[in-house]
Amino acid sequence: RAVAEQLSDRGGRSLMLSVPAFILSTALAIFMAFSAGRRRPGWDKRLQLLATLVMSTSSLAWIFFLRQWFAIDLGWFQLRPWSEPLLPLLLLPILIWVFLSVWPDFLLYRSIVSERAGEGWLQAARARGISPQRLCWKHMLPNLAAPIASLLAVTLPFLILGSLLLERVFDIPGLGGSLIEAVEQHDTNILPPQCPAFTGRT
């Protein structure tokens, strides 16, 4: 049976979740990396400690905790079957995705910013009296283009597939959930037929 339309619809729903979350988490991680370097050392250490604590806890535990707290206890977000309007249903999954993704990205960009901050050309720019804002936007930020491109290349498959955990917990009919259902039902119309792990062939 033809599955192109189904995969297209589900892929679009996954992108509705993953693309805003990726953009927000990347922008926030870069901002945190710059702010950690410009503020007092204690601020940088607190952010690193918080990143370690968040990353050392299971993502699934964070998803259930934040879902219970924000949606059920506080009632700030809606929990209902997938239907129009979609934005209220996507807000909490996007925020949780950002919360879980921003910390490893922050550590990555922080290490790059710290490494670049000690280079001679940047110290010479400071000695010429260039403002910290111009240093960040005109000098440091372009140096992050390559790491951002590398991160995008690594995460691109996950952006298309979406988050398996978030789609499952929040009942979002995305592409990730579709693949899980296909594995459970041995649906070879959706799964790649050349993949023995999916089709059961050895």
C-alpha positions in Angstrom: 0.0 0.0 0.0 1.1 3.6 -0.6 2.5 5.3 2.5 4.0 8.4 1.0 1.0 10.6 2.1 1.0 9.2 5.6 4.8 9.6 6.0 4.5 13.2 4.7 1.7 14.1 7.1 3.5 12.6 10.1 6.8 14.0 9.1 5.3 17.5 9.0 3.9 17.1 12.5 7.3 16.0 13.7 8.9 19.0 12.1 6.3 21.3 13.8 7.7 20.0 17.1 11.4 19.7 16.4 12.3 22.7 14.2 11.1 25.4 16.7 12.7 23.4 19.6 16.0 23.2 17.8 16.1 26.9 16.9 15.2 28.0 20.5 17.6 25.6 22.2 20.5 26.6 19.9 19.9 30.3 20.4 19.5 29.9 24.1 22.7 27.8 24.4 24.7 30.3 22.5 23.4 33.2 24.7 24.2 31.2 27.8 27.7 30.4 26.5 28.4 34.1 25.9 26.9 35.2 29.2 28.8 32.6 31.2 32.1 34.0 29.8 31.3 37.6 30.4 29.9 37.3 34.0 31.7 36.3 37.2 33.3 32.8 37.4 30.7 31.7 39.9 27.9 32.1 37.4 29.8 29.9 34.9 30.2 27.2 37.6 26.6 27.3 38.5 25.5 26.8 34.9 27.9 23.9 34.5 26.7 22.3 37.7 23.1 22.7 36.6 23.9 21.2 33.2 25.5 18.2 34.8 22.5 17.6 37.1 20.0 17.8 34.3 22.0 15.6 31.9 22.6 13.0 34.7 18.9 12.4 35.1 16.9 10.3 32.7 15.2 12.3 29.9 12.0 10.2 30.4 11.9 11.2 34.1 12.2 14.9 33.2 9.5 14.6 30.6 7.0 13.0 33.0 8.0 15.3 35.9 7.6 18.5 33.8 4.4 17.2 32.2 2.9 16.5 35.6 4.0 19.8 37.1 3.1 22.3 34.3 0.1 20.6 32.7 -1.6 18.8 35.6 -0.5 20.5 38.8 -0.3 24.1 37.5 -2.7 23.7 34.6 -0.7 26.0 32.3 -0.8 23.7 29.3 -3.5 21.6 27.6 -3.5 17.8 27.5 -6.0 16.5 25.0 -6.1 14.3 21.9 -4.4 15.7 18.8 -6.8 18.1 17.1 -7.1 21.8 16.2 -5.8 24.2 17.5 -2.4 22.5 17.5 -0.2 25.3 19.1 -1.5 24.7 22.7 -0.6 21.1 22.3 2.9 21.7 21.0 4.0 24.4 23.5 4.8 22.1 26.4 6.6 19.5 24.3 8.7 22.2 22.6 9.6 23.7 26.0 10.6 20.3 27.4 12.7 19.6 24.2 14.5 23.0 24.7 15.1 22.3 28.4 16.6 18.9 27.7 18.7 20.0 24.6 20.0 23.3 25.8 22.4 21.9 28.4 24.7 19.7 26.2 24.6 22.5 23.5 25.6 25.0 26.2 28.6 22.9 27.3 29.7 22.5 23.6 29.4 26.2 22.8 31.0 27.3 26.1 34.1 25.2 25.4 34.4 26.8 22.0 33.9 30.3 23.3 36.4 29.7 26.1 38.9 28.4 23.6 38.4 31.3 21.2 38.6 33.9 24.0 42.2 33.1 24.6 43.4 33.6 21.0 45.7 36.4 20.2 43.5 38.1 17.6 40.6 38.5 20.1 42.9 39.9 22.8 44.3 42.3 20.2 40.7 43.4 19.4 40.0 44.0 23.1 43.2 46.1 23.3 42.0 48.3 20.5 39.0 49.1 22.5 36.3 47.2 20.6 33.1 46.9 22.6 32.2 43.5 24.1 28.9 43.5 22.1 30.8 44.0 18.8 33.3 41.3 19.8 30.5 38.9 20.3 28.5 39.7 17.1 31.3 40.5 14.7 34.0 38.2 15.8 32.9 35.4 18.1 29.6 34.5 16.6 30.9 33.9 13.0 33.4 31.4 14.6 30.4 29.4 15.8 29.1 28.8 12.3 31.1 25.6 11.8 30.1 24.0 15.1 26.4 25.0 14.6 26.6 23.4 11.1 28.1 20.3 12.5 25.4 20.1 15.2 22.7 20.5 12.6 24.2 17.8 10.5 24.2 15.4 13.4 20.7 16.3 14.6 19.0 16.5 11.2 17.7 12.9 11.3 16.3 13.5 14.7 14.6 16.7 13.5 12.9 14.8 10.8 11.9 11.9 13.0 11.0 14.1 15.9 11.3 13.0 19.5 10.1 9.4 20.1 9.6 10.0 23.8 7.8 13.3 23.5 5.6 12.1 20.7 4.7 9.0 22.7 4.1 10.8 26.0 2.0 13.6 24.5 0.2 11.5 21.8 1.6 13.4 18.9 1.0 11.4 15.7 4.4 12.2 14.3 6.9 10.2 12.2 8.8 8.8 15.2 5.6 7.3 16.7 4.8 5.9 13.2 8.1 4.0 13.1 7.5 2.6 16.6 4.0 1.4 15.6 5.5 -0.1 12.4 8.1 -2.0 14.4 5.5 -3.4 16.8 3.2 -4.4 13.9 5.9 -5.6 11.5 4.6 -3.2 9.0 7.1 -3.5 6.1 5.2 -0.9 4.0 6.7 1.8 6.3 9.9 0.2 7.5 12.9 0.1 5.1 12.7 -3.4 3.5 16.5 -3.6 3.1 17.0 -3.3 6.9 17.2 -6.8 8.5 16.8 -5.4 12.0 13.4 -3.9 11.1 12.0 -6.7 8.9 13.2 -9.7 11.0 15.4 -11.2 8.4 18.9 -12.4 9.3 
